[in-house]
Structures are given as structure tokens and as C-alpha cells.
Amino acid sequence: MPPARLLAPLLTLAVTLAGCAPVTVRPARAPALDLSGPVPDVVILSVSGRCAPPCLPPRDNWDYLTSRGTVDLLADAIAGVGYRVQVAGYASNAAATYVSRQARAEQRGYAALAADFARMREVWLEKPRPPRLVLLGHSQGVAWLHHLARVNPDVPFALQIDLDGICAAWRSDHGAALRAQPPGTSGTPSALTACDLVRVPGRTLRNKDVVWPNVARHLEVLSKRLPARASESGGYLLNYLFDPTRNARPDGSTRGLEVFVSGREDHSAVSYPNSDALAWAAGRTVRLAQDWKRADAGLAGLN
């Protein structure tokens, strides 16, 4: 192992080189969100996080959760229980669309997610059997999705999955773009506040660490704190960034919340489909989808 005084520079170099590596953009294998078609049973909305140096976030952020197959892993887990699943992936950027130089392709940001969600409310969510909604976020993507749940308090979300959510550089990355957007409905909090501090009983959290009442179940993955050999998903011996805070409800409780600390995986590694983190999250998701199936069968028996 290198001397301790060399670890930080080596880690910085490794992260920089990782950022230089070309990225591969792939669509999901799961059916894409189609708001003009039949209502699916489940919709997965995912938001990826901040890209690594030397890219320039948020301009170069991209939807890696789709390209890596992470979204497909969860879609397959739910589809395996017998549900029809559609997916949509977004990047950590306030804009609707933009071109990421990292991915060399057009990306869709939070404004596109908000527009898709507003349309979904119109065409699907008022139906007698609306789709169950699943949120999947990594890094900064977690903050965007907690904000989405917060500003849609009347919409139930069946499951939210956080993969090591962070607020690093939130206002410096997105502040100018969010302030330039037209104001929303009076009283609706701006996404600028997604990382602001808020008091819950006995604790001070950031809004991205609050699981809002309209989220039925929540799975939180935290990356490793101590040096450890990497898992099959890769990563580094030392973790360069991690979420230090466990989530809670606004009343301070942890009702419906589960936490997994991935002892072998760093902040990036937890987002790969072959990670210990995703194995845990997918397993929990299968159990939850089986519960949905039993609940649906019970409702069918009453009709």
C-alpha cells in the first residue's frame, strides 16, 4: 500500500482518469415510458448524479443509471413478479434537454422529468388503477427525486431507492439555472431548497434526507466509510465521497425505511448493477413487489 501521504493525490488522479474514460450510452432494455399508450403496472423514474472530473457538471452530467443497466436490474426484478414495467431516466441538470460532452448525446434533465410527471398525472394517475411509482436516484439524483416527492404530496409513491445521495455543489451547480426558471405555483418550494437544512424531531437533516409521507417504502444505500477491497462493481480502496446521514420521516421516525451500508463499495460503485448494494436493493424490491401482488389479488377477490 502507498504511504498515507500519497493516498490522497493518487485517489485524485484515479478519479480524474476515470472521468477521462469514454462513456457508453445505451438505452434501457425495459420498455420506455409511453404516456400515449396503455397504463403499465409500474413506472420507474431514475435520476443519475454528478459526473467525475474532468467533466464539467452539470453541463456534462448524463443518465448513467440507464446505460449501466442499473434501471434494467430493478425493472427485471419487478417484471419477474408479473408486472408490466416502463422506465424513464434523467440526468442531474435543471434543464429539460441539453447535450452532455461526456456522453456525446442529448440528455434529459429535471425539467423534462417534471413535464413527464405532470403529463402522467393527467393521463394515468387519476385512473382507477394508476401505475405504482418507483423512484431510483444516485448521488445528486437523490436530491432531485426527494424534491419531486415533496412537491407532489397528493401523489403516492410505492417505493423510493436512494443510492448514496449527496448535496455536494448543489447550489453552485444548479442555482443559476433554477433561479432563471419561471416561478412555480405559489407556495411550492423551489428545487433550490432540495439540500437546505430542516428540523425533524431530535435531528437536523437536509431535505434530500427526508422521506416524505407520500412515499410508502424507502430503501437507502450508503457507501463504505473505511478502506476496504472493492467488490465486483469496482471502485477504490478509499471512498472519496459518501452520504453521512441516515434518512428519516418528517416526524423523526424511520417507519417503512430500510438501510444498507455497503462495506466494500465506494460512492460510484454502489450504482452498478453487479454491486452488493444493488443486489440488496433488488432483493428487497422483489419482496415488496410480491407484497403488491398479494394485495392486488386480495382486491381482485373483493370485486
C-alpha positions, -999 to +999 in steps of 0.1 A: +000+000+000+014+035-008+023+058+021-006+077+037+008+110+024+004+097-012-031+082-010-050+115-015-030+125-046-033+090-060-070+089-054-075+123-071-055+110-101-076+079-102-109+098-101-096+122-128-086+093-151-120+077-146-136+109-157-114+109-189-125+074-199-151+073-227-186+065-217-211+042-234-246+054-238-272+026-240-309+027-239-328+006-213-339-029-224-371-023-204-400-006-222-396+032-222-422+055-207-450+059-232-476+083-220-497+079-251-501+041-247-518+017-222-512+022-185-483+000-172-484-016-138-452+001-126-432+031-137-396+035-126-382+071-127-345+074-123-321+103-119-283+099-122-258+121-104-228+143-109-201+132-133-165+128-122-136+152-131-125+164-156-160+168-169-179+200-161-211+194-141-239+200-146-232+206-183-217+171-188-239+151-164-255+121-181-280+093-174-256+065-165-281+046-144-298+036-176-266+030-196-251+008-169-281-014-167-290-004-131-325+006-141-330-027-160-319-047-130-348-032-110-372-034-139-364-070-143-369-077-106-404-062-107-413-077-141-403-111-128-431-109-103-456-105-132-459-067-136-457-046-168-429-021-162-420+011-180-389+032-173-376+068-178-341+080-170-329+116-164-296+134-157-287+158-129-294+191-146-322+217-142-327+219-180-353+199-200-327+189-226-291+196-233-260+179-249-235+163-225-200+164-238-192+135-215-218+113-231-217+130-265-255+128-266-286+147-257-297+143-221-330+150-203-329+168-170-352+177-142-374+200-162-382+170-186-389+148-156-413+174-141-430+178-175-434+140-179-447+137-144-473+165-150-485+147-181-486+114-162-508+130-136-532+140-164-534+107-183-527+079-158-527+089-122-564+098-120-574+064-133-590+037-110-558+016-113-529+040-117-493+026-120-472+022-090-444+047-090-408+038-081-381+064-077-344+055-081-316+081-076-279+081-072-257+109-058-273+143-067-301+124-084-314+116-049-320+153-042-340+158-074-363+128-066-369+138-030-379+172-043-403+156-068-420+137-040-420+168-018-438+190-043-464+163-053-477+155-018-510+142-031-493+115-053-485+082-037-451+067-044-448+030-038-410+028-034-381+052-033-345+039-036-316+062-027-281+052-037-257+073-016-274+106-020-252+138-017-257+175-019-221+184-029-220+216-051-259+216-053-263+254-054-231+261-074-241+235-100-278+243-103-285+277-086-282+299-116-304+277-139-331+272-112-332+309-104-337+317-141-367+294-144-403+308-142-417+307-107-438+277-099-472+275-081-473+299-051-462+281-020-444+253-039-408+251-028-381+256-054-356+228-062-330+252-049-341+241-014-336+204-021-305+205+000-315+230+026-315+221+063-347+212+080-355+202+116-372+169+124-378+157+160-344+152+175-323+158+144-314+183+117-315+169+082-313+181+046-345+179+026-329+152+005-327+131+036-364+134+044-387+106+033-420+124+027-453+109+039-465+101+004-436+076-001-448+042+012-415+023+014-379+035+012-346+018+007-314+037+014-279+026+003-248+041+020-213+036+006-184+024+027-167+046+053-135+027+059-108+014+034-118-019+020-112-041-010-135-034-039-164-056-048-171-069-083-186-035-092-151-019-089-143+014-072-114+024-050-098+012-017-107+046-002-141+062-006-138+098-019-174+108-011-203+094+008-236+102+024-230+105+061-267+108+071-294+082+075-329+093+063-360+098+084-396+108+081-407+144+089-419+132+123-384+118+130-395+081+127-380+055+104-413+038+096-411+019+062-374+028+059-345+003+055-308+010+053-279-010+038-243+001+043-221-013+016-189-022+033-169-029+001-181-002-023-174+035-028-198+062-039-197+053-075-196+015-072-229+013-054-246+025-086-236-005-107-260-034-113-234-060-101-228-043-068-236-056-033-257-025-029-280-033-059-282-070-050-296-059-017-320-033-032-332-056-059-338-084-034-359-061-012-377-048-043-387-083-053-402-090-018-421-057-019-434-065-054-446-098-041-465-080-014-481-058-041-492-090-059-508-104-028-525-070-022-538-069-058-551-104-056-570-095-024-586-065-041-595-086-072-612-111-049-633-083-034-646-072-068 
